[in-house]
């Protein structure tokens, strides 16, 4: 406005106006200079200072924290936090971000506060403080959801999913990864999209949905290959190989892992080479070729360097130790664990050290050196009291050692202690292990009622895990449906426009349409009538076929089932079931009306619990169904005999059933027809 005023020239200006013009021209630069100075000290100037201080060392940034202006201090805290995060010093990084929002909240904009909170959340969930991290991420999501930045919204959903994933809440993590997937897909963020598919595959792997995991990894493989995202392409191939190993499809696994190794060598992707070799080794372990597995693991070890991440070193060296443990070369396994222990102590990585101490304890346990095993378990407990999960795991290992030493009382005390502590830890795998061990302990004490109580708790956790897996699978289907709906929106819109055009001519064509409709309805009724007639005829043929099969099917040989399903480890159960089948087939004990699980278990010199479990594990059925099977097969043959004079009730009682009604319902359930119907059709 002042500039326009100064540029306007009128022919008859007074001298005073000329003086005013000069004053205004002088004032304008002063105002502009003041604005520039102010802008360097307002909230927006932080971004300028970040660019300026970005290359400063930590020492220089600390000097700014001590002696700089308010905005220089803010910038220094932010950049110091970022550099500390990169150096994996997450605790200090989190403190720096906290200082910004706690002491300087009035000096920062909402957008900068959002960035600080997200960075602080990422630091906290690296420290396994998931509750606080998620609170910050959800607060950040409320802010970003009010903007139009859909890419940043998807990134935040990805971070929330990652926090849940690291927390072990895989089902919730999967839901948020699927939401992030939609955001990245709509915005064509292919790099982030492939990362999300890799994570969704990892979630599916944790839930043991291996086929679902493969479908996600193949999506990542396809996109990363077409968009030349080389590292994600290789990671996809490796993960597909891992899933095929889990499914025992070793040839497919070898093909994908071989391609991953080849591509890693072409682009000199060190981590790709290491992980490919590592998984190929696992493939040989799965095929019980531990010698070949060790060769590939040694190759992967030779690629390791000082710059390799601590996670990779832990994985390779611990895998080598694991293979040595598998081949029972405990001395070698222990040497690798101890070597890794020294590396971790130097790196000051307590979380990995906790797990390693437990592995070392396990080696000593396997070599019956219980004293040293207990020593390392106690070290783990004493050094890391704040890591509850590892402390509980250590106590669990200690209880197992006491059981091996037949110190049942001590084992029970430790297990009850872990049972109390496990309530504060979200680790279903550890919970189920404790319940199973308590069940074993009570079995040893012949307290079978309590043993069954703990086994049911173990079984409940296993079922909940399976339920979560199915829930995630449902979420995948629903998400795929949403994505398909988004892609079909344009088609639906076009269809609606065409429908409106057709409605304009509707009145003119209504008579013709009604005539055509009536004709089509008549044709449809005729067609449905024909379908009904065909269905009735088909049902008759099906019933006759069922009767023929009822006459032809012989009694199944349960011993074939036994040979097919029973492993060497189940020798005791195998002998028990063989004896039971002998009693059923040769002594025909199923004909006894008062036959019960208790009476049969007494004849077999066992108890009903062991017999029931053996029938369930070996024959995949229960005692009543097994007995009814033999009874119904006998009854079916009697009903098919044309000279049979016994009534249906007589046949029911002769094969061991207590009443005709029980026999009828069991017979129909097993054969699909009633006894009277079978007899009637047989006599025709």
Secondary structure, 3 states (H helix, E strand, C coil): CHHHHHHCCCCCCCHHHHHHHHHHHHHHHHHHHHHHHHHCCCCCHHHHHHHHHCCCCHHHHHHHHHHCCHHHHHHHHHHHHHHHHHCCCHHHHHHHHHHHHHHCHHHCCHHHHHHHHHHHHHHHHHCCCHHHHHHHHHHHHHHHCCCCCHHHHHHHHHHHHHHHHHHCCHHHHHHHHHHHHHHHHHCCCHHHHHHHHHHHHHHHHHCCCHHHHHHHHHHHHHHHHHCCCHHHHHHHHHHHHHHHHHCCCHHHHHHHHHHHHHHHHHHCCHHHHHHHHHHHHHHHHHCCCHHHHHHHHHHHHHHCCCCCCHHHHHHHHHHHHHHHHHCCCHHHHHHHHHHHHHHHHHHCCHHHHHHHHHHHHHHHHHCCCHHHHHHHHHHHHHHCCCCHHHHHHHHHHHHHHHHHCCCHHHHHHHHHHHHHHHHHCCCHHHHHHHHHHHHHHHHHCCCHHHHHHHHHHHHHHHHHHHHHHHHHHHHHHHHHHHHHHHHHHHHHHHHHHHHHHHHHCHHHHHHHHHHHHHHHHHHHHHHHHHHHHHHHHHHHHHHHHHHHHHHHCCCCCHHHHHHHHCCHHHHHHHHHHHHHHHHHHCCCHHHCCCCCHHHHHHHCCCCHHHHHHHHHHHHCCCHHHHHHHHHHHHHHHHHHCCCCCCCHHHHHHHCCCCCHHHHHHHHHHHHCCCHHHHHHHHHC
